[in-house]
Amino acid sequence: MPKNSKVTQREHSNEPVTESVADLLAHEAALDYKSSVMNVGGAGGGPAQKGKGKAKDTDTALENDGRPAWNSKLQYILAQVGFSVGLGNVWRFPYLCQKNGGGAYLVPYFILLLIIGIPLFFLELAVGQKIRRGSIGVWNYVCPRLGGIGVSSLMVCGFVGLYYNVIIGWSIFYFFQSFQYPLPWSECPIRRNGTQAIVEPECDKSSATTYFWYRQTLNITSTIADSGGLNLRMTLSLLAAWFIVCLAVIKGIQSSGKVMYFSSLFPYVVLFCFLVRGLMLKGAVDGIAHMFTPKLEKMLEPQVWREAATQVFFALGLGFGGVIAFSSYNKQDNNCHFDATLVSIINFVTSVLATLVVFAVLGFKANIMNEKCVVENAERILGYLNSNELSHDLIPPHVNFSHLSTADYAEMYGVIKTVREDGFAKLGLEPCLLEDAAQQAFTEAMTHFPASPFWSVMFFFMLINLGLGSMIGTMEGITTPIVDTFKVRKEIFTVCCCILAFLIGLLFVQRSGNYFVTMFDDYSAGLPLTIVVFLENISVAWIYGTKRFMQDLEDMLGFRPYSFYFYMWKYVSPLCLLVLIAATVIEMAISPPGYNAWVEDLAMERFQSYPPWALAMCFALIIVAMLPLPLVFIARQFNLMSDGSNKLSVSYKKTCMMKDMSNLEEQDETRFILSKNPSETPSPMPNHRSYLGPGSTSPLEMTNTAPNSRYGTGYLMPITPESEL
């Protein structure tokens, strides 16, 4: 070969390579590999190559790769907010706050948000934006042996999407039922028996809200073994929910991005309206003060920290693949660190705002219930006084039964309980505490609002939008990796997914469907998703290399992230996730698997153990979700599955056409030109070299592969920082 040929010059020069083997074989114009989409994982050159010029070249190449992009940064932020802010922020966070000590719960939650939530959210945003693929492509690139992470993430998305859309269907049903006055769940129905009218016994034993939910909405059976057939109203509601979701995601971010402008912003309008209206109600301030009074002793309980960690984990949508899918449509110079911090803060503020709203309304409801309790028990005390069961001396002289306040009743209750300690239980008096009265449903509290139908319509329309935002992200976590991997047409695949999901979802709209929703919620997501995120963290921090990843971020963002993230990713977050996994497994082991069945005769819930077939179904959900992890690992460990490292796809700026060098003949010719023997072909797994340090400038050196690159076949790349492992 002539000494002045370009290939020969490569072997004796340390200058950056600007022409590829593919160019020589195809007699094409030179291609700068640094601006190619192939270089998704390279660290780039020296400091002189970093900055705006490099970002512009990268952006140009990425814009020419045919991948959709967000129309604006606002649209992208709203999509991430819509995905992360969901029904859990309105329901679960206020419940956990009340359960775990009010204001004291916010402390562990905020700490765990800082050490788990924001770092891992930043990690997912960064890998999606850097590699520009869905979850399958991202984790195949980072660590091929752990490529099953993306598949497991997709499986969990599928399971969660199946039952989550059922909840949207319930909200749709309540939304249309709200156009009535009075609200249908405000009063118990009257049953007529000839000329006699009696209150429905099942409703009379429970409450109007509970009766409407279990009997009118779900028409639920008393056991999971009795399907009871399809519930027609819930089936139509589920069909409507899937139709709305399909319309929102059918064209990818081109359609879902526009939907997010409304579905992400409208809930905040409703929450602020509810907050203003709630603060004007009697007892609202008492409810807020009561629920946010810190119970500091709660902070010492491990259960509080575990539940706070789980809430942080699910609140940000970690591990579902939706975060990665959304960020993969960004330009590479987008400041994903700012995005991670902003979205996490918005999520936290939304949870606190929703908690204020919920407890303001429940404080109002508790005040009403407390006043009713005081009146009923005061009448009972008067009866005991008139029958000489109680002495008038027990009643404080300033107490006026015609204008009895809560404080007066509490004082009178305390005196009677102290004096009549032995026979006090027989009197049947209740303490009428605000804390007990606050344990009410938000739906029931709204029935006491002036113009209650209007507020009910607004509330359930808000829930529909919150659920829709989360479902769009969940569907992107399913469709994006499949479309990226198999190059199917997104519109057709999305429609097929929605139809299939509706058919499978019929399981949840039987009369026993609510029990299956509980089963999927308990078993299909919790443990598998925690393991997925743990392996994501390990694959980036310990296999790909934390220092190498930090160097990639510096090249991509133009600045070095804080050292805080290095220590969080490498040590703190994996340890916290490992503890969370252990706690989840222990809880599953010590808690008997079962569900709360609604017993019609008793008009109350009663715990029942799962029958053997249902128990097998529970564990099957966990196994199916986690099965891709060992299968892909074994397949690639023993070279039973290709990791794609023998394929090279390059976007040519000149023609915008893709050239594939995956066939054996071209690989042999490439190795011949590079003076390599066929026996020296690179391993499909990444080679590890000693790391030179993120602060140093990496020199160019000769190498036959691009480390850890799915696309490297004989390219000369700059040395990139490797893992220390």
C-alpha positions, 0 to 999 in steps of 0.5 A: 500500500502506498506510504502516502495513503490515508490508511498508512497515515493513520498508522503513523499519525496522532492527528484526529481521524476525519475519514472513515473506513466506510468512506474508503470502501464506498469512495464517498466524501470524508466524514467527520466521525465526531459530528456523526450520530455514531459518536453518541458515547465518545468523549470527544477531543481536547478542550479546544474541541469543546464548546459551541462549535462542537455542539453545533456540529453535533446538533446538525448531525442529530437533526439529520438523523431523522429522529423527531424533536421537541418543538420547544423547551417548554413543551418538553418540560411540560411533558416531563412534568405531566409524566412525573406529576400524577394521581400519586401526588394528589392521593398518595402523598397527602395520605402518607403525610397524614399517616406518617406524622404530618410535617415530620414526613416532609423531612425524610421525603425531602432528604431522599429526594435530594440523595435518590430522586434528583440524581437518578432523575438526572441520570436517566435524562442524561443517558436518554439525551446522550444516546438518543434511543429508548430504554432498550437501545440505551441500556444495550449501549451502556452495558450489553450484558445488562441490556435486559434492563430496557426490556424489563422496563418496557414490561413494567410499563405495560403492566402499569399501563394496563391498570393505570388506564382503568383508574382514568376510566373510573375518573371518566365515569365520575366526571359524567356522574358529576353533572347532577344535583345533588351528587349521586354519592351525597345521599343513600338511595331509598328503597321502597317496599310497598308504601314503606320507604327505607334507606338501602341497608348496605348504604346505611351501614357504610356511607353514601360515598362508599356505597356509590363506589362499591355498588353503583360504580364497581358493582363489586363481588365479594371475592376475587374468585367470583368474576361476576361478568363484565361491568358494562359502564366500566367497560365503556369508560375503559374504552373511552380512556384508551381512545383518548390515550391513543389519540394523544400518542398516535403521532408520538411527541408531535401529538402528545407534545401539544396535548401536554400544554393543556393536560399538564397546566390545567391541574394547577389551575384546578388545584389553586382554585380548590386551595382558594375555595378550601381556605375560605371554608370553616375549619380549613385552617384547623385541618392544615394546622393539624395535619402539618403539626410535626410528630418528630418521633415518627422520623425515628421509625424505619417504615416512614423512611421506606415509604418516603423513599418509595414515594420519591421513587415512583413520583418521578417516574424512575425506571419506567422508560418514559423519562429516557424516551422523552429526553431522547428527543432533545438536542445533545447540548440541552441542559438536562441538569437544569431540567432534572432539578426543575422538574423534581422541584415542581413535582415536590411543590405540586405534592405539597400544594395538593396536600394543602388542598386535600387537608383544607377540604378535609378540615372543613369536612372534619369540622362538619363531622365533628359538630355532628358528633358533638350534637349526637353525644350531647343528646346522649349525655342529656338522656343520661342526666334526665335518667339520673345515670349521670350526676349534674355535678359532672357537668361544668357550670359554664357548659350550655347544651344549646350552644355547645362548642367542641372545646366544652364537649371535650372538657365534659367528656374528659370529666365523665371519663375520669369519674366513671372510669369503670362503667364509661365504656357502657355509656357509648360516648365518643371523643369527637376528635378532629383527627378522627373526623379527618379520616374521610374521603375527599369525594365525600367532602366535596358533597358539602361544598356550595355548588358541589357539582361544579367542583366535582366536575373540575376535580375529576376533569383534573384527575383525567388530565393528571392520569393522561399525562402519566399515561402518555409517558408510560406509552412512550416508554413502550413505543419508543424502544420498540420503534427504535429497535425494530423500526416499525411504523409508530402509528400502526404500532400504537393503535395495535398496542391500545387495542391489545391493552383494552382487550387485556384490560377487560380483566379489570372491568369485571365486577371483581376487577378492582381486586386485580387492580390491587394485585397488579399495583402491589406486585407488577411494579414495586419490586421489579421497578426498584431492581430495574433502577438499581441496575441502571445505577450500577450499569452507569456508575460501576460498569460504564464508569462514573468518571467516564460518565461525568466526562461524557456529561462535561462534553455534552453540557459544556460544564462539569456537574457537581462532585455531589452527583459523582458520590451519589451515583457511585455510593449513596444511591445504590446503597439506598436502593439496595436497602429499599429492595431488601425492605420490600422483599422483607415486607412481602415475606412477612405480610400475608398476600391477600386483598381487602374484599367488600362484604355486601352483608356486612357493608365493610371490607374484610381481608382475604388471602389469595386463592392458589391460582391468584397467588401464582398470578402474583408471583408470575407478574414479578417473574415475567417483569424480571425475566429479561434481566437474566435471559439477556445476561446469559444470552450475551455472556455465552454469545447467543445474542448479538449486542449490535457491536458488529453493526455500523450505521452512519448518517452522511451529511452529504446524502442523508443516507444510511450505510450498513457495514454489518455483512461479513464481506465488508468486515473482512475487508475492513480488517484487511485494510487495518492489517488485522487478522480475522482472529483479532476481531473485537469482542462484542463486550466493551474492553476496559482500560485504565482511566486517565482522569476526567480533568486531563486531556485524553491523547489520541491513540490507535485502537481497533474498537470504540470501547463500549460502543455498539457502533464501533467496527475498526474506527480510530477513536479518542480514548474515553475514560473507562470504568475502574472495574 
